[in-house]
Amino acid sequence: MENKDLIATALRMIGKNIILIADCICKEDEPEAVTEEKPKRKTRKTAKAKMEEVADVHEAEPVPEEAEKPKVTFEQVRAALAKKSQMGYTSAVKNLVENYGVERLSDIKPENYAEILEQAEMIGIDG
């Protein structure tokens, strides 16, 4: 059962990344039309226009570098995993830790804390 939780977590993360990649690809394939600027008047936006606007926002956001990410502490990871364990997901928590090749949370490398915290948040979420 716990392996299903980890697989579901991984698939959700992969799905988010695939959507972002697809948005980027679609935006690159669109030809840029040269048109005269006309005074804008208020109109209702179509669904396509709204999606393009959202895609533009994603494209304009800079990709954060590793140094810019907030540091995740051991205490934050321990608290998140303890909460999931108390919620009845003890076996999923144990499998998550073991996936990093260790038996105890304290043996996990600090550079993996952010990733583990992200995966821990997905434990128990029904998709």
Residue, then its C-alpha position, 0 to 999 in steps of 0.5 A: m500500500e505504501n508503495k502506491d502512495l510513493i508512486a502516486t506522489a512521483l506521478r503527480m510531480i511528473g505530471k506538473n512538470i509535463i504540463l509546464i513543458a507542454d506550455c513552453i513548447c506550445k508557446e514557442d510554436e506560435p508564430e508572432a503576428v505583426t499587427e497595427e496597434k489599435p486602441k484597446r476596448k474592453t471585451r470579454k476574454t476568451a478561454k484561449a486568451k486567458m490561457e495565453e495570458v497564463a502561459d505568458v506569466h509562466e514564461a516571464e518568471p525566471v527559473p530560480e537557481e539552487a542558491e535562491k531556494p529557501k533552506v529546508t531544515f531537518e526540523q521542518v522535515r521531521a515535523a512534516l513526516a511526524k504529522k503524516s505518520q500520526m495521520g496513519y501513513t507510517s509505512a509511507v513515511k518509512n518507505l520515503v526515508e528508505n528510498y534515500g538509501v537510509e534507515r533513519l531520517s537523521d541519516i538523510k543528507p541536508e541537500n535532500y530535505a526540500e525534495i523529501l518535504e515536497q514528497a511528504e506533502m503529497i502523502g495521503i493526498d487523493g488525486 
